[in-house]
């Protein structure tokens, strides 16, 4: 019997029992599938399974569904999407919106101009490439990666051996194919990788590959009332099947089913018995306290490194509306991309007087560090007179960490992702989400459908 990694529980006849003296029996919920996480993939899974007549229970630590889809609704009727902004305009996305009764509109840039500023100095700089040159180079980029057809679904469906070109730093790939003019576009979609040019080419493509380039052609859509509208409707549909402000305390998993003990923020605990467990959050060791992990799972989940990713809505900046300010570092060579940690873009999102700020750092970059960097960036622009900066205030701040889980080229070469996907179905446990697929909702939903099909629930 696998030892349970928490002192609060022990196994008795295959069940989880409390050690508390004279503890009352836990309320028990029996369901078909217990879903851990109510973000993009967890919510999509729950809706699909519910529509197939299955009983699901969603465990969500926060007080809302949606994960990285965060929307600030303002008193004047405007709103700011400061997380996910939209999804691919494809049949899968449109069908999902229709299922939840959500009207959509095209997602279009809301800026009339983009300024390029070196945030480390506060000074305005020249753009790294012209618009036409960047667009042409972006399609050359697509032509240079399209032969890796195993990556066109956004899944790490890697052959053995893994092509060495995918393991070398992206800088070499860009130089070999003369793609420098495309870097501004590539970085706009893959800034979450961090120091993009130093990372394996695989991670650049997984964040901006063939499906992402094609989505630029076919367009994006977004709910007419903000991205959170999708999850508000999903919340109404799922009702009491979602346990908010609830975390996993302990698990007992076997090939015949799973038992999960969860605890609400108020201390109340429940026992959930399910045929399958679907984990949709990034499986980091610190997020799996209390799980009965085996050696194979531990050996994989301990190898990740990742990026921290923070988002903020800022007002009183003095930066004109309908203007985007892109962080550009001309001292950083190829592409003039900023170095971590960075605020990569000050973005007008349609609400007068408000901009979004999105920051990327390594695992040690804290929320306090991010707030300080926002203030310092604006202070430098004010000192240089680049913009008539006033008194910037953070209206709302969000933490989307951990983001972009990665492993070393050596681990990729040695079959890390093959071993990772081999976990699907073991001990009645399945996985989906950004760890297993490119972190774009439409691609995650498509991959999630394949995971649900493998459960044999006739979804």
N, C-alpha and C positions, 0 to 999 in steps of 0.2 A: 504494500500500500504506500503510495506517495505521501511523504510527510507534508503536512499543511504548514505553510509559512506564516502562521500567526499564532500567538499564544492563547487567543481567545476561544479557539474551537479545537475539537478533536473528533476523530472518526469513531463511530460506533455502528457496527453492522453496515458499513458503507454510507452512513448518513452523517451530516454535520450536526453536532450537538453543542449547546452552550455549556460553559463551565460555571456560569453564574449560579450561585446557590438558590434553589427553589425557583429557578427561572420559569416563567410561564411559557408554554409551547409557542413557537413562532407561528404567526399567520403564514399559511402556505398557499402559494399560487402555482397552479399547474398549467403549463402552456406547451405549445408546440416548439416555439423558438424564443429564446431569450436574447435580445439584442442589446449589446453594450455600446452606448453612444448614440445620441440623437442628432448628429450632424448630417451632412449631405447624404452620405451612404447609409447611415443608420435609419434615417427617416424614409429614404427611398425604399429600403428593404422592407420596412414595416408596412408601408402602403401596399407594395406589391404582394406581400404575404397575406395581409388582411383581405385584399381583393380576391385572393385565391382561397379564402375561407379558413385560413389558419389563425390560430390564437397566438398572438405575439405579446411580449412584454418588453418595453424599451426602458433601459436604465440610463438616465441622463443626470449627470452631476449638477448641471446648471438649472436655472428656473425657466429655460426656454429651449426649444429645438432650433436647429440651424447651424450650429458650429461656427464656422468662419463667415457665415452670412449675417452681417450685423448692419442694422439700419437705424439711423437717428431721425426721428420724426420731430419736426420743428413746429412751434405754435402757429406759424403763418401758413401751414399747409405744405410747405416744402419738406423734402427729406434728403438725407445723405446716406448712400450706401458706402460704408467705410470698410467693408470686408469684400466678400464676393460681389461683383458688379453685374454679372450676367452669365448666360450659358450659351453653348453653341446653338445656332438656329438649325436644328435637325429634327427629324421626325420623333426621335425618342424624347427630346426635351419638350417639344410641343405637345406630345401626348400626355406627358406628366403634368404639364401646366393645365391642360384640359381636364385631366382627371381630378385635379384639386380646384377646378373652377377659377383659375387665375388668368386674368387677361394680361397680355404682354404687348410690348412695343419693341422696335429695334433699339439696340444699344449703340448709340453713336457718341463720338467724342464731343464734349461740351465746351471745348476750348476753341477760341479763334486764333490763338497764337501760342507757341511754345518758346520759352526763353531757356537758354542753357547757362547755368551758373555753377561755378566751382564752390560747393558748399563749404569746403575746407578753408577757403579764403573769403567767400562772400562776393566774389567778383564775377561779372558776366563774362562768358567766353564764347568762342565761335562754335557753331554746331559741328559735330564730328563728320557729318555727311549730309548732302542735300536730300530732299524728300524723294525725288525720282531715282536718284542713285541708290538710296536705301531700299526702295521697293524692288527695283531690279535685282539687287543683291540678295534680297530675301527670297526671291523665287529661285535664284541660283543656289542658295542654301538648301532649299527644298530638293532641288535636283541632285544635290550632293549627298543627301541622306536617304533618299527614297528607296535605294536598293536594300536598305535594312528593313525589309517588309515585316519582320517579326516585331518591330516597334510601332507599327502604324495604329495599334489599338491603345497605345499608352501603357501597355503592360510590359513587365520585365521578362518577356518570353524569349530568353536568350539561348542561342545554340551553344553546343559544347564541341569545340572550344569557343570561347567568346572572342569575337574579332578584336585584335589588339588596338585597332583604330578607335574603338569605343572606350578603351581604358586609358589612353594617353590624354594629357591635358588638352582642353578645348582650344587653347591658344594655337597649338600645332595644327589642328584641323582647320582652323580659320585661316592661318597663314598659307597652308598648302593649297587651299581652294580659293584664296584671294577673296575672302568674305568679310573683310573689315567693315565695309559700308553697311552690312546687314546687322552689325553688332548692336546698334541702338534699338532696333526692332526686337532682336532676340532677347536682349537684356530687359526690355519692357515686360516681357512675359516670363522671364526666368531669373529675375533678380533675387528670388528667394533662395537660389543656389549659393549666393554670397559672392565670393571672388570667382566669378564665372570662368574666366580664362584659365584658372589654375586647377579646375575640377575636371574629372573624367568627362569626355565628350558624351558618354551615355547620359549623364544627368542634365546636360544642356538639351539634348534631344528629347528626353522625357518631359521636360518642361516647355519646350517649344520645338515640336517635331512636325511631321507631315500633317497629322490631324489638326494641329494648332494653326499652321499656315493656311490650310484649307478653310478653317473656320473664319479666317480674315476675309476670304473671298465670299463665303456664304453668309457671313454676318453672325452677330450675337443677338440674343433677345434678353429682355429683362422684364419682370413684372411691372405693370403700370404704377403700382403703389409701393415700390421698393422691394428688394429681395426678400425681406422678412415676411412679406405677404404670402409667399409660398409656404413658409413654415407655420405661419399663423393658421392657414387653412389646413395644413397637415395636422396641427395640434387639435383642431376641432374634429377632424376625421378620426384620429386615433383615440381621443378622449382619455378614459381612465387606463388605457393600455400603456400609457407613459407614466413612469414614476420619476418625477422631477426631484432635484436636489438630493439625489440618492447615489450612493457609491457601493461598489462591491467590497465586502469584508472577507469573504472566503469562497472558494469553489471546490467542488469535487466532481471530476470529469472522468467518464469511462466511455467505452464503445456503445454502451446501452443507454446513455443519457447523461445529463448534467444536473447538479444541484448548486445553486448560487445563493449565498446569504448576502443580503444588501441592507444598508442602513441609511435612513433618511437623516437630514440635517438635524432633526429634532431628537435623534437617538433611537427612533423606532426601527426595529429590524423585521425583515420578512425572509422567508425561505421560498425560493423559486425553483420548481422542478420542471425541466424542459427536455425535449428530445434532442435539441441542438442548441449550441451557443454560437452566436455570431458576434465577433469582436470587430468593431469598426474604428476604434481609436488607435493611434500609433502604439504598437506593443513594446514600449520601453520598460525596462526592469522596474523603474520607480513608479510606473503606472500599474504594475502587476503585483503589488504587495497583496498577499493573501491568496494569490492564485496557486494552485497545485501544479506548478511548472515541472516538466520533466527535463532531463538532460539535453535532449535535442532542442527544445524550445529555449532553454536558458543559453545554450551555446550560440544561438542565433541572435536572440534579443539583446544580448549584452554587447554586441559589436557595433551598434548604431552610433553615429554622431549626427548632429542635426543643426539647424539654424533656429535662432529665436526670431520671432516676427511680431512686431507691434504695429498697431494702427491707431490713429488719432484723428479727430475732427478739430480743427483749429479755427478760431475767428479773431477779429481785430488785428489781422496781419498787416493791413495796408497794401497787400498785393492785389492788383485789380482783379475783378471777376473775369471769368472766361479766359484765364491765363493758366497755363501749366508751366512749372519751373522744374527742369530736369537737372539732376546732379551730374555734372560732367567734370572729370579731372584730367586736364590736358597733360599733366605730368606723369600719368599712369600708362603711357604708351598706347598700345593697340586698343582702339575703340574709345579711349579716354573714359573708361568706366570707373566709378568710384570704388574705393577700398572699404572693406568692412571695418567697423560698423558704419552703416550709412543710412541716411534718409534719401531714398532714390528719386522721389517725385513729390512735389507739392501740387496737388491736383484739384482743380475746380470741378465739382460734381453736380452743379446745377442749382445749388441753394445760395443766393446772394450773401456775400460776406463770409462764406465758409469754404474751407479747403480741407482735403485729407492729406495726411502724412503717413507714409508707410516705411518702417525701419527694419533693417536686417542686420543681425549680428551673430557671433558665434555662441556657443552654449553658455558662456559666462556673461553675456550681455544682458543686463537686467532691465526690468521695466523702469526703474529709477534712472538707469543709464540712458534709456531711450528718451525719457522726458527731458533729461539734461541736454541731450544732443539736439532735440528739437529747438530748445531755447537758445543754444549756442549757435545753431545754423542761422536762425533769424537775427541774432545779435550781430553776426558777422556781415550779413547782408545789409543791416542797418548801418553799421560802421562804415561800409564802403559806399553807401548811398545808392546801392543797386536798386532798391525799392524803398518807398516811403513807409518803412516798417513802423507800426504803431506799438501796441501792447498785446502781442499774441497771447491768446488764452486757449488752453486745451478744454474743449467742451465735453468731450467724451474720449476715453482711452480704452483700447482693447488689446488683449494678448492672444495671439493665434499660435503661440509656441506649444509644442515643438513642430517645426515645419521642415520639410525636405529631409527626411531621414536618408542617410547615405552610409556606405561602407567603403573601405579602401579598394583600390584596383586589384590588389592581391586577393581580397575576399571575393570580389566579383569573378575573377579568373578561376578561383577554386570552387565555383559553383554555389555561391551564397544564395542567389535568387532561386536556383533550382531546388535547393534544400528548403528555402522559405515556402515556396508554393507547395512543396510536398507535405507541409503541415496541414493543408486543407483537408478537413474531414477527420483527422486523427482525434481520438477521444471525443468524438461528437462535436468538435470545435471547428469553426470556419472563420475566415477573415476577409475583410474588404477595407476600402478606404485609401487614403493617400500613400500609405506605406506599400501597397500592392499595385498601385496604378498612378498614372500622372494625375496631379492634384488639380484637375479641372472637372467640375461637376458632371458634365455630359459624358466624359470618359469614365469617371467613377461609376456613374449609373449603369453604363453599358457593361462594365466589368462586373458590377454587383449582380446583374442579371445572370451572368454565367455562374457565379457562385451559388445563387439561389437555385438554379437549375441542377447543380451538382448535389444539392441536398435531397433531390428526388421528392419534392413536395408538390410537384405538378403546378408550378407557378407559371 
